[in-house]
Amino acid sequence: MYSDMVKEHFRNPRNVGEIDDADVILQVGEPSCGDVLLLFLKIDRGIITNVKYRIFGCGAAIATSSIASELALGKPLDEVLKLTDQDIADALGGLPEDKMHCSVLAVTALHTGIMRYLAATGEIGQ
Ligand code: FES
């Protein structure tokens, strides 16, 4: 049912944890199942320099959060804003159709967190 990459990230999720001096702390929930992702971002000069998270969710939510953290780490904000749930699924070698919604959690958290950061720092919304 799951690809080897999904299983690997589920068993060994990357970048799990918290950032004490995070620039962004954001909680996102998936209403259909009640799973929750708490995201921490450290941002320096338009680059995501650190990503951590706590995930309370299904195996696919754990794997997609893990790969999303790897895809975001070290990347410019505008590049991360272009990430889609399909990119996350593709990076994991695919997701079962009924688990595609799980990848939305990580993408939504990243996009919302970055937009809040840009609004708070005055880089957009003026
Ligand atoms: Fe809730 Fe996967 S079933 S995020």
Backbone and ligand atoms as CSV (ligand in chain L), in Angstrom:
chain,resi,resn,atom,element,x,y,z
A,1,MET,N,N,0.830,-1.203,0.000
A,1,MET,CA,C,0.000,0.000,0.000
A,1,MET,C,C,0.869,1.260,0.000
A,2,TYR,N,N,1.864,1.296,0.898
A,2,TYR,CA,C,2.770,2.445,0.977
A,2,TYR,C,C,4.085,2.160,0.270
A,3,SER,N,N,4.688,3.217,-0.312
A,3,SER,CA,C,5.994,3.073,-0.951
A,3,SER,C,C,7.063,2.850,0.125
A,4,ASP,N,N,8.234,2.381,-0.301
A,4,ASP,CA,C,9.343,2.188,0.640
A,4,ASP,C,C,9.744,3.508,1.291
A,5,MET,N,N,9.682,4.603,0.506
A,5,MET,CA,C,10.047,5.925,1.044
A,5,MET,C,C,9.084,6.354,2.149
A,6,VAL,N,N,7.796,6.111,1.940
A,6,VAL,CA,C,6.815,6.459,2.978
A,6,VAL,C,C,7.122,5.666,4.248
A,7,LYS,N,N,7.364,4.378,4.085
A,7,LYS,CA,C,7.647,3.543,5.256
A,7,LYS,C,C,8.914,4.009,5.973
A,8,GLU,N,N,9.929,4.362,5.178
A,8,GLU,CA,C,11.203,4.791,5.755
A,8,GLU,C,C,11.031,6.082,6.568
A,9,HIS,N,N,10.315,7.052,6.004
A,9,HIS,CA,C,10.114,8.327,6.713
A,9,HIS,C,C,9.174,8.163,7.901
A,10,PHE,N,N,8.239,7.217,7.799
A,10,PHE,CA,C,7.350,6.947,8.933
A,10,PHE,C,C,8.151,6.351,10.095
A,11,ARG,N,N,9.079,5.444,9.753
A,11,ARG,CA,C,9.857,4.789,10.812
A,11,ARG,C,C,10.938,5.707,11.370
A,12,ASN,N,N,11.506,6.563,10.519
A,12,ASN,CA,C,12.609,7.452,10.925
A,12,ASN,C,C,12.317,8.886,10.498
A,13,PRO,N,N,11.314,9.513,11.074
A,13,PRO,CA,C,10.971,10.874,10.650
A,13,PRO,C,C,12.115,11.859,10.916
A,14,ARG,N,N,12.395,12.695,9.903
A,14,ARG,CA,C,13.490,13.673,9.992
A,14,ARG,C,C,13.000,14.972,10.645
A,15,ASN,N,N,13.921,15.649,11.298
A,15,ASN,CA,C,13.699,17.015,11.797
A,15,ASN,C,C,12.565,17.126,12.829
A,16,VAL,N,N,12.306,16.056,13.559
A,16,VAL,CA,C,11.286,16.132,14.610
A,16,VAL,C,C,11.835,16.942,15.784
A,17,GLY,N,N,11.001,17.788,16.366
A,17,GLY,CA,C,11.423,18.551,17.533
A,17,GLY,C,C,10.819,19.928,17.546
A,18,GLU,N,N,11.433,20.815,18.326
A,18,GLU,CA,C,10.933,22.178,18.454
A,18,GLU,C,C,12.109,23.142,18.346
A,19,ILE,N,N,11.822,24.402,18.025
A,19,ILE,CA,C,12.855,25.443,17.946
A,19,ILE,C,C,12.502,26.512,18.984
A,20,ASP,N,N,13.378,26.697,19.972
A,20,ASP,CA,C,13.081,27.635,21.061
A,20,ASP,C,C,12.893,29.063,20.571
A,21,ASP,N,N,13.730,29.492,19.639
A,21,ASP,CA,C,13.660,30.888,19.165
A,21,ASP,C,C,13.102,30.949,17.732
A,22,ALA,N,N,12.088,30.133,17.480
A,22,ALA,CA,C,11.503,30.077,16.124
A,22,ALA,C,C,10.938,31.433,15.714
A,23,ASP,N,N,11.033,31.721,14.431
A,23,ASP,CA,C,10.395,32.918,13.867
A,23,ASP,C,C,8.922,32.651,13.594
A,24,VAL,N,N,8.579,31.390,13.388
A,24,VAL,CA,C,7.192,31.001,13.122
A,24,VAL,C,C,6.862,29.770,13.944
A,25,ILE,N,N,5.756,29.835,14.689
A,25,ILE,CA,C,5.195,28.649,15.348
A,25,ILE,C,C,3.734,28.595,14.932
A,26,LEU,N,N,3.333,27.473,14.396
A,26,LEU,CA,C,2.006,27.399,13.794
A,26,LEU,C,C,1.411,26.015,14.001
A,27,GLN,N,N,0.149,25.976,14.367
A,27,GLN,CA,C,-0.543,24.693,14.485
A,27,GLN,C,C,-1.598,24.601,13.393
A,28,VAL,N,N,-1.584,23.473,12.687
A,28,VAL,CA,C,-2.562,23.248,11.619
A,28,VAL,C,C,-3.236,21.914,11.861
A,29,GLY,N,N,-4.550,21.879,11.705
A,29,GLY,CA,C,-5.303,20.647,11.907
A,29,GLY,C,C,-5.978,20.203,10.629
A,30,GLU,N,N,-6.159,18.897,10.531
A,30,GLU,CA,C,-6.893,18.326,9.398
A,30,GLU,C,C,-8.295,17.985,9.907
A,31,PRO,N,N,-9.294,18.766,9.514
A,31,PRO,CA,C,-10.624,18.612,10.092
A,31,PRO,C,C,-11.232,17.230,9.856
A,32,SER,N,N,-10.885,16.592,8.738
A,32,SER,CA,C,-11.549,15.330,8.408
A,32,SER,C,C,-11.146,14.191,9.347
A,33,CYS,N,N,-9.969,14.295,9.986
A,33,CYS,CA,C,-9.510,13.198,10.837
A,33,CYS,C,C,-9.044,13.651,12.216
A,34,GLY,N,N,-8.869,14.957,12.405
A,34,GLY,CA,C,-8.448,15.467,13.708
A,34,GLY,C,C,-6.948,15.463,13.924
A,35,ASP,N,N,-6.157,15.074,12.904
A,35,ASP,CA,C,-4.707,15.070,13.063
A,35,ASP,C,C,-4.182,16.508,13.120
A,36,VAL,N,N,-3.057,16.692,13.843
A,36,VAL,CA,C,-2.547,18.039,14.095
A,36,VAL,C,C,-1.038,18.089,13.860
A,37,LEU,N,N,-0.596,19.164,13.201
A,37,LEU,CA,C,0.834,19.407,12.979
A,37,LEU,C,C,1.204,20.732,13.618
A,38,LEU,N,N,2.243,20.700,14.463
A,38,LEU,CA,C,2.775,21.916,15.068
A,38,LEU,C,C,4.124,22.183,14.399
A,39,LEU,N,N,4.233,23.319,13.708
A,39,LEU,CA,C,5.408,23.611,12.880
A,39,LEU,C,C,6.217,24.763,13.467
A,40,PHE,N,N,7.541,24.611,13.430
A,40,PHE,CA,C,8.463,25.660,13.870
A,40,PHE,C,C,9.398,25.978,12.710
A,41,LEU,N,N,9.543,27.258,12.392
A,41,LEU,CA,C,10.454,27.672,11.323
A,41,LEU,C,C,11.415,28.732,11.838
A,42,LYS,N,N,12.667,28.603,11.404
A,42,LYS,CA,C,13.654,29.652,11.614
A,42,LYS,C,C,13.999,30.186,10.227
A,43,ILE,N,N,13.935,31.495,10.073
A,43,ILE,CA,C,14.112,32.100,8.752
A,43,ILE,C,C,15.172,33.184,8.830
A,44,ASP,N,N,16.079,33.176,7.885
A,44,ASP,CA,C,17.131,34.192,7.846
A,44,ASP,C,C,17.317,34.660,6.407
A,45,ARG,N,N,17.128,35.943,6.193
A,45,ARG,CA,C,17.284,36.563,4.874
A,45,ARG,C,C,16.583,35.781,3.756
A,46,GLY,N,N,15.348,35.437,4.022
A,46,GLY,CA,C,14.525,34.792,3.005
A,46,GLY,C,C,14.773,33.314,2.810
A,47,ILE,N,N,15.580,32.720,3.696
A,47,ILE,CA,C,15.879,31.283,3.600
A,47,ILE,C,C,15.391,30.574,4.864
A,48,ILE,N,N,14.798,29.400,4.698
A,48,ILE,CA,C,14.423,28.589,5.861
A,48,ILE,C,C,15.679,27.883,6.363
A,49,THR,N,N,16.173,28.350,7.495
A,49,THR,CA,C,17.440,27.817,8.009
A,49,THR,C,C,17.239,26.681,9.008
A,50,ASN,N,N,16.017,26.527,9.523
A,50,ASN,CA,C,15.733,25.387,10.406
A,50,ASN,C,C,14.231,25.094,10.349
A,51,VAL,N,N,13.903,23.821,10.382
A,51,VAL,CA,C,12.511,23.360,10.388
A,51,VAL,C,C,12.396,22.250,11.422
A,52,LYS,N,N,11.436,22.384,12.310
A,52,LYS,CA,C,11.114,21.290,13.250
A,52,LYS,C,C,9.599,21.183,13.323
A,53,TYR,N,N,9.125,20.062,13.845
A,53,TYR,CA,C,7.681,19.878,13.964
A,53,TYR,C,C,7.372,18.791,14.987
A,54,ARG,N,N,6.155,18.858,15.474
A,54,ARG,CA,C,5.546,17.767,16.245
A,54,ARG,C,C,4.300,17.376,15.482
A,55,ILE,N,N,4.145,16.107,15.240
A,55,ILE,CA,C,2.983,15.651,14.483
A,55,ILE,C,C,2.193,14.663,15.321
A,56,PHE,N,N,0.899,14.880,15.379
A,56,PHE,CA,C,-0.011,13.954,16.050
A,56,PHE,C,C,-0.950,13.454,14.967
A,57,GLY,N,N,-0.542,12.384,14.283
A,57,GLY,CA,C,-1.340,11.979,13.141
A,57,GLY,C,C,-1.016,10.590,12.651
A,58,CYS,N,N,-1.561,10.268,11.508
A,58,CYS,CA,C,-1.426,8.949,10.907
A,58,CYS,C,C,-0.017,8.752,10.333
A,59,GLY,N,N,0.265,7.544,9.871
A,59,GLY,CA,C,1.569,7.255,9.305
A,59,GLY,C,C,1.897,8.128,8.110
A,60,ALA,N,N,0.915,8.370,7.257
A,60,ALA,CA,C,1.148,9.210,6.076
A,60,ALA,C,C,1.405,10.652,6.484
A,61,ALA,N,N,0.733,11.120,7.533
A,61,ALA,CA,C,0.963,12.487,8.010
A,61,ALA,C,C,2.383,12.618,8.556
A,62,ILE,N,N,2.863,11.580,9.237
A,62,ILE,CA,C,4.232,11.592,9.763
A,62,ILE,C,C,5.226,11.607,8.607
A,63,ALA,N,N,5.030,10.736,7.623
A,63,ALA,CA,C,5.962,10.651,6.491
A,63,ALA,C,C,5.944,11.932,5.659
A,64,THR,N,N,4.766,12.494,5.424
A,64,THR,CA,C,4.696,13.709,4.596
A,64,THR,C,C,5.275,14.912,5.339
A,65,SER,N,N,5.097,14.958,6.653
A,65,SER,CA,C,5.705,16.054,7.421
A,65,SER,C,C,7.224,15.942,7.373
A,66,SER,N,N,7.711,14.707,7.467
A,66,SER,CA,C,9.152,14.476,7.434
A,66,SER,C,C,9.762,14.903,6.094
A,67,ILE,N,N,9.169,14.446,4.995
A,67,ILE,CA,C,9.744,14.795,3.685
A,67,ILE,C,C,9.558,16.275,3.393
A,68,ALA,N,N,8.440,16.859,3.852
A,68,ALA,CA,C,8.221,18.294,3.641
A,68,ALA,C,C,9.289,19.099,4.365
A,69,SER,N,N,9.682,18.647,5.542
A,69,SER,CA,C,10.726,19.372,6.284
A,69,SER,C,C,12.043,19.311,5.528
A,70,GLU,N,N,12.321,18.171,4.909
A,70,GLU,CA,C,13.555,18.053,4.123
A,70,GLU,C,C,13.502,18.931,2.872
A,71,LEU,N,N,12.326,18.983,2.241
A,71,LEU,CA,C,12.187,19.783,1.021
A,71,LEU,C,C,12.276,21.279,1.324
A,72,ALA,N,N,11.880,21.684,2.535
A,72,ALA,CA,C,11.850,23.108,2.886
A,72,ALA,C,C,13.184,23.601,3.439
A,73,LEU,N,N,13.912,22.719,4.111
A,73,LEU,CA,C,15.137,23.132,4.796
A,73,LEU,C,C,16.181,23.683,3.815
A,74,GLY,N,N,16.648,24.900,4.097
A,74,GLY,CA,C,17.684,25.517,3.274
A,74,GLY,C,C,17.164,26.177,2.011
A,75,LYS,N,N,15.843,26.180,1.834
A,75,LYS,CA,C,15.253,26.708,0.590
A,75,LYS,C,C,14.745,28.138,0.781
A,76,PRO,N,N,14.735,28.925,-0.316
A,76,PRO,CA,C,14.140,30.262,-0.253
A,76,PRO,C,C,12.625,30.165,-0.037
A,77,LEU,N,N,12.075,31.182,0.619
A,77,LEU,CA,C,10.646,31.163,0.945
A,77,LEU,C,C,9.789,31.041,-0.306
A,78,ASP,N,N,10.157,31.766,-1.374
A,78,ASP,CA,C,9.306,31.732,-2.574
A,78,ASP,C,C,9.285,30.338,-3.197
A,79,GLU,N,N,10.390,29.614,-3.045
A,79,GLU,CA,C,10.432,28.247,-3.574
A,79,GLU,C,C,9.521,27.323,-2.760
A,80,VAL,N,N,9.540,27.489,-1.450
A,80,VAL,CA,C,8.709,26.640,-0.583
A,80,VAL,C,C,7.225,26.957,-0.789
A,81,LEU,N,N,6.929,28.220,-1.089
A,81,LEU,CA,C,5.530,28.589,-1.353
A,81,LEU,C,C,4.988,27.899,-2.603
A,82,LYS,N,N,5.879,27.470,-3.479
A,82,LYS,CA,C,5.432,26.786,-4.708
A,82,LYS,C,C,5.242,25.282,-4.504
A,83,LEU,N,N,5.695,24.756,-3.355
A,83,LEU,CA,C,5.524,23.316,-3.088
A,83,LEU,C,C,4.041,22.964,-3.041
A,84,THR,N,N,3.676,21.854,-3.640
A,84,THR,CA,C,2.287,21.394,-3.601
A,84,THR,C,C,2.200,20.049,-2.885
A,85,ASP,N,N,0.975,19.668,-2.550
A,85,ASP,CA,C,0.805,18.358,-1.918
A,85,ASP,C,C,1.237,17.244,-2.868
A,86,GLN,N,N,1.093,17.492,-4.180
A,86,GLN,CA,C,1.534,16.492,-5.158
A,86,GLN,C,C,3.057,16.370,-5.150
A,87,ASP,N,N,3.771,17.507,-4.981
A,87,ASP,CA,C,5.245,17.457,-4.876
A,87,ASP,C,C,5.659,16.579,-3.691
A,88,ILE,N,N,4.952,16.763,-2.582
A,88,ILE,CA,C,5.259,15.982,-1.365
A,88,ILE,C,C,5.029,14.495,-1.636
A,89,ALA,N,N,3.892,14.188,-2.235
A,89,ALA,CA,C,3.569,12.791,-2.533
A,89,ALA,C,C,4.592,12.208,-3.515
A,90,ASP,N,N,4.954,12.990,-4.545
A,90,ASP,CA,C,5.930,12.511,-5.541
A,90,ASP,C,C,7.279,12.223,-4.890
A,91,ALA,N,N,7.698,13.101,-3.970
A,91,ALA,CA,C,8.999,12.934,-3.309
A,91,ALA,C,C,9.034,11.658,-2.470
A,92,LEU,N,N,7.845,11.181,-2.086
A,92,LEU,CA,C,7.760,9.941,-1.288
A,92,LEU,C,C,7.502,8.725,-2.172
A,93,GLY,N,N,7.546,8.918,-3.492
A,93,GLY,CA,C,7.267,7.792,-4.382
A,93,GLY,C,C,5.791,7.492,-4.500
A,94,GLY,N,N,4.953,8.494,-4.179
A,94,GLY,CA,C,3.506,8.345,-4.309
A,94,GLY,C,C,2.831,8.036,-2.985
A,95,LEU,N,N,1.537,8.363,-2.930
A,95,LEU,CA,C,0.708,8.061,-1.758
A,95,LEU,C,C,-0.573,7.405,-2.242
A,96,PRO,N,N,-1.138,6.501,-1.465
A,96,PRO,CA,C,-2.449,5.967,-1.834
A,96,PRO,C,C,-3.460,7.113,-1.945
A,97,GLU,N,N,-4.406,6.986,-2.867
A,97,GLU,CA,C,-5.362,8.062,-3.121
A,97,GLU,C,C,-6.064,8.524,-1.837
A,98,ASP,N,N,-6.436,7.566,-0.989
A,98,ASP,CA,C,-7.171,7.961,0.222
A,98,ASP,C,C,-6.270,8.561,1.289
A,99,LYS,N,N,-4.953,8.673,0.991
A,99,LYS,CA,C,-4.031,9.304,1.935
A,99,LYS,C,C,-3.458,10.606,1.379
A,100,MET,N,N,-3.899,11.018,0.205
A,100,MET,CA,C,-3.382,12.258,-0.379
A,100,MET,C,C,-3.683,13.461,0.511
A,101,HIS,N,N,-4.840,13.432,1.190
A,101,HIS,CA,C,-5.187,14.590,2.023
A,101,HIS,C,C,-4.188,14.790,3.161
A,102,CYS,N,N,-3.479,13.717,3.555
A,102,CYS,CA,C,-2.535,13.820,4.668
A,102,CYS,C,C,-1.369,14.754,4.323
A,103,SER,N,N,-0.997,14.805,3.025
A,103,SER,CA,C,0.118,15.657,2.613
A,103,SER,C,C,-0.265,17.130,2.638
A,104,VAL,N,N,-1.575,17.409,2.658
A,104,VAL,CA,C,-2.033,18.804,2.682
A,104,VAL,C,C,-1.659,19.476,4.000
A,105,LEU,N,N,-1.605,18.670,5.064
A,105,LEU,CA,C,-1.280,19.210,6.387
A,105,LEU,C,C,0.071,19.938,6.365
A,106,ALA,N,N,1.107,19.285,5.865
A,106,ALA,CA,C,2.445,19.877,5.856
A,106,ALA,C,C,2.520,21.070,4.915
A,107,VAL,N,N,1.926,20.945,3.736
A,107,VAL,CA,C,1.971,22.051,2.765
A,107,VAL,C,C,1.216,23.253,3.316
A,108,THR,N,N,0.057,23.017,3.910
A,108,THR,CA,C,-0.729,24.118,4.477
A,108,THR,C,C,0.051,24.811,5.593
A,109,ALA,N,N,0.693,24.021,6.451
A,109,ALA,CA,C,1.458,24.610,7.551
A,109,ALA,C,C,2.618,25.451,7.017
A,110,LEU,N,N,3.359,24.923,6.044
A,110,LEU,CA,C,4.489,25.666,5.478
A,110,LEU,C,C,4.010,26.957,4.821
A,111,HIS,N,N,2.985,26.867,3.978
A,111,HIS,CA,C,2.506,28.052,3.258
A,111,HIS,C,C,1.948,29.097,4.218
A,112,THR,N,N,1.119,28.644,5.167
A,112,THR,CA,C,0.510,29.591,6.112
A,112,THR,C,C,1.579,30.224,6.995
A,113,GLY,N,N,2.526,29.413,7.451
A,113,GLY,CA,C,3.603,29.925,8.294
A,113,GLY,C,C,4.430,30.975,7.570
A,114,ILE,N,N,4.775,30.715,6.336
A,114,ILE,CA,C,5.579,31.677,5.561
A,114,ILE,C,C,4.779,32.953,5.313
A,115,MET,N,N,3.518,32.815,4.943
A,115,MET,CA,C,2.698,34.011,4.687
A,115,MET,C,C,2.563,34.858,5.953
A,116,ARG,N,N,2.393,34.211,7.090
A,116,ARG,CA,C,2.312,34.965,8.355
A,116,ARG,C,C,3.626,35.681,8.646
A,117,TYR,N,N,4.729,34.980,8.387
A,117,TYR,CA,C,6.042,35.587,8.615
A,117,TYR,C,C,6.225,36.807,7.708
A,118,LEU,N,N,5.880,36.660,6.444
A,118,LEU,CA,C,6.044,37.768,5.494
A,118,LEU,C,C,5.146,38.944,5.884
A,119,ALA,N,N,3.941,38.649,6.338
A,119,ALA,CA,C,3.029,39.719,6.757
A,119,ALA,C,C,3.568,40.411,8.021
A,120,ALA,N,N,4.087,39.610,8.967
A,120,ALA,CA,C,4.566,40.166,10.239
A,120,ALA,C,C,5.827,40.994,10.052
A,121,THR,N,N,6.656,40.610,9.090
A,121,THR,CA,C,7.906,41.344,8.886
A,121,THR,C,C,7.725,42.492,7.897
A,122,GLY,N,N,6.518,42.630,7.369
A,122,GLY,CA,C,6.249,43.748,6.460
A,122,GLY,C,C,6.711,43.503,5.048
A,123,GLU,N,N,7.088,42.249,4.764
A,123,GLU,CA,C,7.575,41.974,3.406
A,123,GLU,C,C,6.441,41.825,2.406
A,124,ILE,N,N,5.211,41.603,2.913
A,124,ILE,CA,C,4.034,41.665,2.044
A,124,ILE,C,C,2.931,42.383,2.815
A,125,GLY,N,N,1.884,42.710,2.124
A,125,GLY,CA,C,0.699,43.257,2.769
A,125,GLY,C,C,0.767,44.746,3.002
A,126,GLN,N,N,1.757,45.437,2.417
A,126,GLN,CA,C,1.828,46.882,2.595
A,126,GLN,C,C,1.168,47.589,1.439
L,1,FES,FE1,FE,-5.313,12.377,9.223
L,1,FES,FE2,FE,-3.679,11.249,7.567
L,1,FES,S1,S,-5.530,10.414,8.307
L,1,FES,S2,S,-3.648,13.296,8.239
